[in-house]
């Protein structure tokens, strides 16, 4: 099982636990801006059925695949960019569509 915690100063913690032969093991991975987290403030997050973790931030939407981030920003072009600069709330509906609440 994986758990996520968001801490101050742009720190993302992923908790991974495994049950093996009546023993419980847990590991903590710290991910910061130096590791690719796009910025230090995370407003919200959601996990889709494919296992991607989506993070809503003041100036971007980020997708984390467990190894690296892909960042979506407002860049003034049509296509795969945000219409606005913030992604404050994230909701993934039953059809796996991502809905963003913005400022």
C-alpha distances in whole Angstrom, upper triangle without the diagonal:
4,7,10,13,17,20,23,25,23,20,17,14,10,8,6,5,7,9,13,16,16,14,11,11,10,11,12,14,17,18,21,24,26,22,23,22,25,26,25,25,22,23,20,17,15,13,15,14,15,12,14,14,18,19,22,25,29,30,27,24,22,19,17,15,13,17,19,21,23,25,27,30,34,36,39,39,38,35,31,32,31,34,34,33,30,27,26,24,22,21,20,22,22,24,21,24,23,25,26,28,30,33
4,7,10,13,16,20,22,19,16,13,10,7,5,5,7,9,12,15,19,18,17,13,12,10,10,10,11,13,14,18,21,22,19,20,18,21,22,22,21,18,20,17,14,13,11,13,14,14,10,12,11,15,16,19,21,25,26,24,21,18,16,13,13,11,14,16,17,20,22,24,27,30,33,36,36,35,32,29,29,28,31,31,29,27,23,23,21,19,19,18,21,21,23,20,22,21,23,24,25,27,30
4,7,10,13,17,19,17,14,11,8,6,5,6,8,12,15,18,21,20,18,15,13,10,10,10,11,12,14,16,20,21,19,19,17,20,20,19,19,16,17,14,12,12,11,14,15,16,12,13,11,14,14,17,19,23,25,22,20,18,16,14,14,12,15,17,18,20,22,24,26,29,32,35,35,35,32,29,28,27,30,29,28,25,22,21,19,17,18,18,21,21,23,20,22,21,22,22,23,25,28
4,7,10,14,16,13,11,7,6,5,6,9,12,15,18,21,25,24,21,18,16,13,12,10,10,10,11,13,16,18,16,16,14,17,17,16,15,12,13,11,9,10,10,14,16,16,13,12,9,12,11,14,16,19,21,19,17,15,14,12,13,12,14,15,15,18,19,21,23,26,29,32,33,32,30,27,26,25,28,26,24,21,19,18,16,15,16,17,20,22,23,20,21,19,20,20,21,22,24
4,6,10,13,11,9,6,5,7,8,11,14,18,20,24,27,25,23,19,18,14,13,10,10,10,11,12,15,18,16,17,14,16,16,14,13,11,12,11,10,12,13,17,19,20,16,15,12,13,12,14,15,18,20,19,17,16,16,14,16,14,17,17,17,19,20,22,23,26,29,32,33,33,31,28,27,25,28,26,24,21,18,17,16,16,18,19,22,24,26,23,24,21,22,20,21,22,23
4,7,9,8,6,5,6,9,11,15,17,21,24,27,30,29,27,23,21,17,16,12,12,10,10,10,13,16,15,15,12,14,12,10,9,8,9,9,9,12,14,18,21,21,18,16,13,13,10,12,12,15,17,16,15,14,15,14,17,15,17,17,16,18,18,20,21,24,27,30,31,31,30,26,25,23,26,24,21,18,16,14,15,15,18,19,23,25,27,23,24,20,21,19,19,20,21
4,7,7,5,6,7,11,13,17,19,23,26,29,32,30,28,24,22,18,16,13,12,10,10,10,12,15,15,16,13,15,13,9,9,9,11,12,13,16,18,22,24,25,21,20,16,16,13,14,14,16,18,18,18,17,18,17,19,18,19,19,18,20,20,22,23,25,28,31,33,34,32,29,27,25,28,25,22,20,18,16,17,18,21,23,26,29,30,27,27,24,24,22,22,22,22
4,6,6,9,11,14,16,20,23,27,30,32,35,34,31,27,25,22,20,16,15,12,12,10,12,14,15,16,13,14,11,8,8,9,11,13,15,18,21,24,27,27,24,22,18,18,15,15,13,15,17,18,18,18,19,19,22,20,21,20,19,21,20,22,22,25,27,30,32,33,33,29,27,25,27,25,22,19,18,17,18,20,23,25,28,31,33,29,29,25,25,23,22,21,21
4,6,9,12,15,18,21,25,28,31,34,37,36,33,29,27,23,21,17,15,12,11,8,9,12,13,14,11,12,9,6,8,10,13,15,17,20,22,25,29,28,25,23,19,19,15,16,13,14,16,17,18,17,19,18,21,20,20,19,18,20,19,21,21,24,26,29,31,32,32,29,26,25,27,24,21,19,19,17,20,21,24,26,30,33,34,30,30,26,26,23,23,22,22
4,7,10,13,16,20,23,26,30,32,36,35,32,28,26,22,19,16,13,10,8,6,6,10,11,11,8,9,7,3,6,7,11,13,14,17,19,22,25,25,22,19,16,15,12,13,11,12,14,14,15,13,15,15,18,17,17,15,14,16,15,18,18,21,23,26,28,29,28,25,23,22,24,22,18,16,16,15,17,18,22,23,27,30,31,27,27,23,23,21,21,20,20
4,6,10,13,16,19,23,26,29,32,31,28,25,22,18,16,12,10,7,6,5,8,10,10,11,8,11,10,7,9,9,13,14,14,17,18,21,24,23,20,18,15,15,12,14,13,15,17,16,16,14,16,14,17,15,15,15,14,17,17,19,20,23,26,29,30,31,30,27,25,24,27,24,21,19,18,17,19,19,22,23,27,30,31,27,27,24,24,22,23,22,23
4,7,10,13,16,20,23,26,30,29,26,22,20,16,13,10,8,6,5,6,9,11,10,11,8,11,11,9,10,9,12,12,11,14,14,18,20,20,16,15,11,12,10,13,13,16,17,16,15,13,13,11,13,12,13,13,12,15,16,18,20,23,26,29,30,30,29,25,24,23,26,24,21,19,17,17,17,17,19,21,24,26,27,24,24,21,22,20,21,22,23
4,6,10,13,17,20,22,26,25,22,19,16,12,10,6,6,5,6,9,12,14,12,13,11,15,14,13,14,12,15,14,13,14,15,18,20,20,16,15,12,14,13,16,16,19,21,19,18,15,15,12,14,12,13,14,14,18,19,21,23,27,29,32,33,33,31,28,27,26,29,27,25,22,20,19,19,19,21,22,25,27,28,25,25,23,24,23,24,24,26
4,6,10,13,17,19,23,22,20,16,14,10,8,6,5,7,8,11,15,16,13,14,13,16,17,16,16,14,17,15,13,13,13,16,17,17,13,13,11,13,13,17,18,21,22,20,18,16,14,11,12,9,11,13,14,17,19,22,24,27,30,33,33,33,31,27,27,26,30,28,26,24,21,21,20,19,20,20,24,25,26,23,24,22,23,23,24,25,28
4,7,10,13,16,20,19,16,13,10,7,6,5,7,9,11,15,18,19,17,18,17,20,20,19,19,17,19,17,15,15,14,17,19,18,15,15,13,16,16,20,21,25,26,24,22,19,18,15,15,12,14,16,18,21,22,25,28,31,33,37,37,37,34,31,30,30,33,32,30,27,24,23,22,21,22,22,25,26,27,24,26,24,26,26,27,28,30
4,7,10,13,17,16,14,11,8,6,5,7,8,12,14,17,21,21,18,20,19,22,23,22,23,20,22,20,17,17,15,17,18,17,14,15,14,18,19,22,24,27,29,26,24,21,19,15,15,11,14,17,19,22,24,27,29,33,35,38,38,38,35,32,32,31,35,34,32,29,26,26,25,23,23,23,25,26,27,24,27,25,27,27,29,31,33
4,7,10,13,13,10,7,6,4,7,9,12,15,17,21,24,25,22,23,23,26,27,26,26,24,25,23,20,19,17,20,19,19,16,18,17,21,22,25,27,31,32,30,27,24,22,19,18,15,17,21,22,25,27,30,33,36,39,42,42,41,38,35,35,35,38,37,35,33,30,29,27,25,26,25,27,27,29,26,29,28,30,30,32,34,36
4,6,10,10,8,6,5,7,9,12,14,18,20,24,27,27,24,26,25,29,30,29,29,27,28,26,23,22,20,21,20,20,17,20,20,23,25,28,30,34,35,33,30,27,24,21,20,17,19,23,25,27,30,33,36,39,41,44,44,43,40,37,37,37,40,40,38,36,33,32,30,28,28,27,29,28,30,28,30,30,32,33,34,37,39
4,7,7,6,5,7,9,12,15,18,22,24,28,31,31,28,30,29,33,34,32,33,30,31,29,26,25,22,24,23,23,20,23,23,27,28,31,34,37,39,36,33,30,28,25,23,20,23,26,28,31,34,36,39,42,45,48,47,47,44,40,41,40,44,43,42,39,36,35,33,31,30,29,31,30,32,30,33,32,35,35,37,39,42
4,6,5,7,8,11,14,17,20,24,26,30,33,33,30,32,31,35,36,35,36,33,35,32,29,28,25,27,25,25,23,26,26,30,31,35,37,40,41,39,36,33,30,27,25,22,24,28,30,33,36,39,42,45,47,50,50,49,46,42,43,43,46,46,44,42,39,38,36,34,34,32,34,33,35,33,36,35,38,39,41,43,45
4,5,8,11,14,17,21,23,27,30,33,37,36,33,35,35,39,40,39,39,37,38,36,33,31,29,30,29,29,26,29,30,33,35,38,40,44,45,43,40,37,34,31,29,26,28,32,34,37,40,42,45,49,51,54,54,53,50,46,47,47,50,50,48,46,42,42,40,38,37,36,37,36,38,36,39,39,41,42,44,46,49
4,7,10,13,17,20,23,27,29,33,36,36,34,36,35,39,39,38,38,36,37,34,32,31,29,30,29,29,27,30,29,33,34,37,39,43,45,42,40,37,34,31,30,27,29,32,35,38,40,42,45,49,51,54,54,53,50,47,47,47,50,49,48,45,42,41,39,37,36,35,37,36,38,36,39,39,41,41,43,45,48
4,7,10,13,17,20,23,26,30,33,33,31,33,32,36,36,35,35,33,35,33,30,29,27,29,28,28,26,28,28,31,32,35,37,41,42,40,37,35,32,29,28,25,27,30,32,35,38,40,43,47,49,52,52,51,49,45,45,45,48,47,46,43,40,39,37,35,35,34,36,36,38,35,38,37,40,40,42,44,46
4,7,10,14,17,20,23,26,30,30,28,30,29,32,33,31,32,30,31,29,27,26,24,26,26,26,23,25,24,28,29,32,34,37,39,36,34,31,29,26,25,22,24,27,29,32,34,37,40,43,46,49,49,48,46,42,42,42,45,44,42,39,36,35,34,32,32,31,33,33,35,33,35,34,36,37,38,40,42
4,7,10,13,17,20,23,27,27,24,26,26,30,30,29,29,28,29,27,25,25,23,25,25,25,21,23,23,26,27,30,31,35,36,34,32,29,27,23,22,19,21,24,26,30,32,35,37,41,43,46,46,46,43,40,40,39,43,42,40,37,34,34,32,31,31,30,33,33,34,32,34,33,35,35,37,38,41
4,7,10,13,16,20,23,23,21,23,22,26,26,25,26,24,26,24,22,22,20,23,23,23,19,21,20,23,23,26,28,31,33,31,28,26,24,20,20,16,18,21,23,27,29,31,34,38,40,43,43,43,41,37,37,36,39,38,36,34,31,30,29,28,28,28,30,31,33,30,32,30,32,32,33,35,37
4,7,10,13,16,20,20,17,20,19,23,24,22,23,22,24,23,21,21,20,22,23,22,18,19,18,21,21,25,26,29,30,28,26,23,22,18,18,14,15,18,20,24,26,29,32,35,37,41,41,41,38,35,34,34,37,36,34,32,29,29,28,27,28,27,30,31,32,29,31,29,31,31,32,34,35
4,6,10,13,17,17,15,17,16,20,20,19,20,19,21,20,18,19,18,21,22,22,18,18,16,19,19,22,22,26,27,25,24,21,19,16,16,13,14,16,18,22,23,26,29,32,34,38,38,38,36,32,32,32,35,33,31,28,26,26,25,24,26,26,29,30,32,28,30,28,29,28,30,31,32
4,6,10,13,13,11,13,13,17,17,16,18,17,20,19,17,18,17,20,22,20,17,16,15,17,17,20,20,23,24,22,21,18,17,13,14,10,11,13,15,18,20,23,26,29,31,35,35,36,33,30,29,29,32,31,28,26,24,24,24,23,25,25,28,30,31,27,28,26,28,27,28,29,31
4,7,10,10,9,11,11,14,14,13,15,15,18,18,16,18,18,21,23,22,18,17,15,17,15,18,18,21,22,20,20,17,16,13,15,12,12,13,14,18,19,22,24,27,29,33,34,34,32,29,28,27,31,29,26,24,23,22,23,22,25,25,29,30,31,28,28,26,27,26,27,27,29
4,7,8,6,8,7,11,11,11,13,13,16,16,15,17,17,20,22,21,17,15,13,14,13,16,15,18,19,17,16,13,13,11,13,10,10,10,11,14,15,19,20,24,26,29,30,31,29,25,24,24,27,26,23,21,20,20,21,20,23,23,27,29,30,26,26,23,25,23,25,25,26
4,5,5,7,5,9,8,8,11,11,15,16,16,18,19,22,24,23,20,18,15,15,13,15,14,16,16,16,16,13,14,12,15,13,13,12,11,14,15,18,19,22,24,28,29,30,29,25,23,23,26,24,21,20,19,19,21,21,24,25,28,31,31,27,27,24,25,23,24,24,25
4,5,5,4,6,6,7,10,12,15,17,16,19,20,23,26,24,21,18,16,16,13,15,13,14,14,14,14,12,14,13,16,15,14,12,11,13,13,16,16,20,21,25,26,27,26,23,21,21,24,22,19,18,18,19,21,21,24,25,29,31,31,28,27,24,25,22,23,22,23
4,6,7,9,10,10,14,15,19,20,20,22,22,25,27,26,23,20,18,18,16,18,16,18,17,17,17,15,16,15,17,15,13,12,12,15,15,18,19,22,23,27,28,30,28,25,24,24,27,25,22,21,21,22,24,24,27,28,32,34,34,30,30,27,28,26,27,26,27
4,6,9,11,12,15,15,19,19,18,20,20,22,24,22,19,17,16,16,15,17,16,19,18,16,16,13,14,12,13,12,10,8,9,12,13,17,19,22,23,27,27,29,27,24,23,23,27,25,22,21,21,22,23,23,25,26,29,32,31,28,28,25,26,25,26,26,27
4,6,8,11,13,13,17,17,16,18,18,20,23,21,18,15,14,14,13,15,14,16,15,13,13,10,11,10,12,12,10,7,6,9,10,13,15,18,19,23,24,25,23,20,19,19,23,22,19,18,18,19,21,20,23,23,27,29,29,25,25,22,24,22,23,23,24
4,6,7,10,10,13,14,13,15,16,19,21,20,17,14,12,12,10,11,10,13,12,11,11,8,10,9,12,12,11,8,7,9,9,12,14,17,19,22,23,24,23,19,18,18,21,20,17,16,15,16,18,17,20,21,25,27,27,23,23,20,21,19,20,20,21
4,7,9,9,13,14,14,16,17,19,23,21,19,16,14,12,10,10,8,10,9,8,9,7,10,10,14,15,14,11,8,9,7,10,10,14,15,19,20,21,21,17,15,15,18,17,13,13,13,14,17,17,20,21,25,27,27,23,22,19,20,17,19,18,19
4,6,8,11,13,14,17,19,21,25,24,21,18,15,14,10,10,7,8,8,8,10,10,13,13,17,17,17,14,11,12,10,12,12,15,17,20,22,23,23,20,17,16,19,17,13,12,12,13,16,17,20,22,26,29,29,25,24,21,21,18,18,17,17
4,7,10,12,14,17,19,22,26,25,22,19,16,15,11,11,8,9,11,11,13,12,15,15,18,18,18,16,14,15,14,16,15,18,20,23,25,27,26,23,20,19,21,19,15,14,14,14,16,17,21,23,27,30,30,27,26,22,22,19,19,18,18
4,6,9,11,15,18,21,24,24,22,19,15,14,10,9,6,7,9,10,11,12,15,15,19,19,19,17,15,16,14,15,15,17,20,23,25,26,25,22,20,18,20,17,14,11,11,10,13,14,18,21,24,27,28,25,24,20,19,16,16,14,15
4,6,8,11,14,17,21,21,19,16,12,10,6,6,5,7,10,10,9,10,12,13,16,17,18,16,13,15,13,14,14,17,20,23,24,25,24,21,19,16,19,16,14,11,9,8,10,11,15,17,21,24,25,21,20,17,16,13,13,13,14
4,7,11,14,17,21,22,19,17,13,11,8,5,6,7,11,11,10,11,14,15,19,19,21,19,16,17,15,15,15,17,20,23,24,25,24,21,19,16,18,15,13,10,8,5,7,9,12,15,19,22,23,20,19,15,14,11,10,10,11
4,7,11,14,17,18,16,14,10,8,6,5,7,10,13,12,10,11,12,13,16,17,19,18,15,16,15,15,16,18,21,24,25,25,23,20,19,16,18,16,15,11,8,6,5,6,9,12,15,19,20,17,16,13,12,10,10,11,13
4,7,10,14,15,12,10,7,5,4,6,9,13,14,12,10,9,10,10,13,14,17,16,13,14,14,14,16,19,22,24,25,24,23,19,18,16,19,18,16,13,10,9,8,6,8,10,14,16,18,14,14,11,12,11,12,13,16
4,7,10,12,10,8,6,5,7,9,12,16,17,14,11,11,10,11,12,14,17,16,14,15,15,15,18,20,23,25,26,24,22,19,19,17,20,19,18,16,12,12,9,6,7,7,11,13,14,11,12,9,10,11,13,15,18
4,7,8,6,6,4,6,9,12,15,19,20,17,13,12,9,9,10,11,15,15,14,14,16,16,19,22,25,27,27,25,23,20,20,19,22,22,21,18,15,15,13,10,9,8,11,12,14,10,12,10,12,14,16,18,22
4,5,5,6,7,8,11,14,17,21,21,18,14,13,10,11,11,13,16,16,15,15,16,16,20,22,25,27,26,24,21,18,19,19,21,22,22,20,16,17,14,11,10,7,9,10,10,7,9,9,12,14,17,19,23
4,5,7,10,11,15,17,21,25,25,21,18,16,13,13,12,14,17,18,17,17,19,19,23,25,28,30,28,27,23,21,22,22,24,25,25,24,20,21,18,14,13,9,11,10,10,8,11,12,15,17,20,23,27
4,6,9,11,15,18,21,25,24,21,17,15,11,11,9,11,14,15,15,15,17,18,22,25,27,29,27,25,22,19,21,21,24,25,25,24,20,22,20,16,15,12,13,13,12,9,12,13,16,18,22,24,28
4,6,9,13,16,19,23,23,20,16,14,10,9,7,9,12,13,13,14,16,18,21,24,27,29,28,27,24,20,21,22,25,25,25,23,19,20,18,15,15,12,15,15,15,12,14,14,17,18,21,23,27
4,6,10,13,16,20,19,16,12,10,6,6,5,8,10,11,10,10,13,14,18,21,23,26,25,24,21,17,18,18,21,22,21,19,16,18,16,13,13,11,14,15,15,11,13,12,15,16,19,21,24
4,7,10,13,17,17,14,11,8,6,5,7,8,11,11,9,11,12,13,16,20,22,25,25,24,21,18,18,17,21,20,19,17,14,15,13,11,12,11,14,16,16,13,14,12,14,14,17,18,21
4,7,10,14,14,11,7,6,5,6,9,11,13,12,9,10,10,11,13,16,19,22,22,21,19,15,15,14,17,17,16,13,10,11,10,8,10,10,13,16,16,12,12,9,11,11,13,15,18
4,6,10,11,8,6,5,6,8,11,13,14,13,10,10,9,10,12,15,18,21,21,21,20,16,15,13,16,15,13,11,8,9,9,8,11,12,16,19,19,15,15,11,12,10,12,13,15
4,7,8,7,5,7,9,11,15,16,18,16,12,12,10,10,11,13,16,19,20,20,19,16,14,12,14,12,10,7,5,5,6,7,10,12,16,19,20,16,15,11,11,8,9,9,12
4,6,5,6,8,11,13,17,18,19,16,13,13,10,10,10,12,15,18,20,20,20,17,14,12,14,12,9,6,5,6,9,10,14,16,20,23,23,20,18,15,14,11,11,10,11
4,6,8,11,14,17,20,22,22,19,16,15,12,12,10,11,14,17,19,20,20,18,15,12,13,10,7,5,6,7,10,12,16,19,22,26,26,23,21,17,16,12,11,9,9
4,7,10,14,16,20,21,21,18,15,14,10,9,7,8,11,13,16,17,17,15,12,10,11,8,5,5,7,9,12,14,17,20,23,26,26,23,21,17,16,13,13,10,11
4,6,10,13,16,18,18,15,11,10,7,6,5,7,10,13,15,16,15,12,9,8,11,9,6,6,6,9,12,12,15,17,20,23,23,20,18,14,14,11,12,11,12
4,7,10,13,16,16,14,10,8,6,5,6,9,12,15,16,16,15,11,9,8,11,10,9,8,6,9,10,9,12,13,17,20,19,16,14,11,11,9,11,11,13
4,7,10,12,13,10,6,6,4,6,9,12,14,18,18,18,16,12,11,11,15,14,12,11,9,12,12,11,14,14,18,20,20,16,15,12,13,12,14,14,17
4,7,9,10,8,5,5,6,8,12,15,17,20,20,19,17,13,13,13,17,17,16,14,12,14,14,12,14,13,17,19,18,14,14,11,14,13,16,17,20
4,6,7,6,5,7,9,12,15,18,20,23,23,23,20,17,17,17,21,20,19,17,15,17,16,14,16,15,19,20,20,16,17,14,17,16,19,20,23
4,6,6,7,8,12,14,18,21,23,26,25,24,22,18,19,20,23,23,22,21,18,20,19,17,18,16,19,20,20,16,17,16,19,19,22,23,26
4,6,8,11,14,17,20,24,25,29,28,28,25,21,22,23,26,26,24,23,20,22,21,19,20,18,22,23,23,19,20,19,21,22,24,25,28
4,7,10,13,17,20,24,25,28,28,28,25,21,22,23,27,27,25,23,22,23,23,21,22,21,25,26,25,22,23,21,24,23,26,27,29
4,7,10,13,16,20,21,25,24,24,22,18,19,20,23,23,21,21,19,21,21,19,21,21,24,26,25,21,22,20,22,21,24,24,27
4,6,10,13,16,18,21,21,21,19,15,15,16,20,20,17,17,15,18,18,17,19,18,22,24,23,19,19,17,19,18,20,21,23
4,7,10,14,15,18,17,18,15,12,12,13,17,17,16,16,14,17,18,16,18,18,21,23,22,18,17,15,17,16,19,19,22
4,6,10,12,15,15,16,14,10,9,10,14,14,12,12,12,15,16,15,17,18,21,23,22,19,17,15,16,14,17,16,18
4,7,9,12,12,12,11,7,6,6,10,11,9,10,10,13,15,14,16,16,19,22,21,18,16,13,14,12,15,14,16
4,6,9,10,11,11,9,6,5,8,8,6,8,9,13,15,15,18,19,22,25,23,20,18,15,15,13,14,13,14
4,6,8,9,10,9,5,4,6,6,5,8,10,14,16,16,19,20,23,26,24,22,19,16,16,13,14,12,13
4,6,8,10,9,6,7,8,9,9,12,14,18,20,20,22,23,26,29,27,24,22,19,19,17,18,16,17
4,7,10,10,8,8,8,9,10,14,16,19,21,21,24,25,27,30,28,25,22,20,20,18,19,16,17
4,7,8,7,9,9,11,13,16,17,21,22,22,24,24,26,29,26,24,21,20,20,18,20,18,20
4,7,7,9,8,12,14,16,17,21,22,21,22,22,24,26,23,22,19,18,18,17,19,18,20
4,6,9,10,13,15,17,17,20,21,19,20,20,21,23,21,19,16,15,16,16,19,18,21
4,7,9,12,13,15,14,18,18,17,18,17,19,22,19,17,14,13,14,14,17,17,19
4,7,9,9,12,12,16,17,16,18,18,20,23,21,18,15,13,14,13,15,14,16
4,5,7,8,9,12,14,13,15,16,19,22,20,18,15,12,12,10,12,10,13
4,7,9,10,13,15,15,17,18,20,23,21,20,16,14,12,10,12,10,12
4,6,8,11,13,14,16,18,21,24,23,21,18,15,13,10,10,7,8
4,7,10,13,14,17,19,22,25,25,22,19,16,14,11,11,8,9
4,6,9,11,14,17,20,23,23,21,18,14,13,9,8,6,6
4,6,7,11,13,16,20,20,17,15,11,9,6,6,5,8
4,7,10,14,17,20,21,18,16,13,10,7,6,5,7
4,7,10,13,17,18,15,14,10,8,5,5,7,9
4,7,10,13,14,12,10,7,6,5,6,9,12
4,6,10,11,9,8,6,5,7,8,12,15
4,7,8,6,5,5,6,9,12,15,18
4,5,5,6,7,8,11,13,17,20
4,5,7,10,11,15,17,21,24
4,6,9,11,15,18,21,25
4,6,9,13,16,19,23
4,6,10,13,16,20
4,7,10,13,17
4,7,10,14
4,6,10
4,7
4
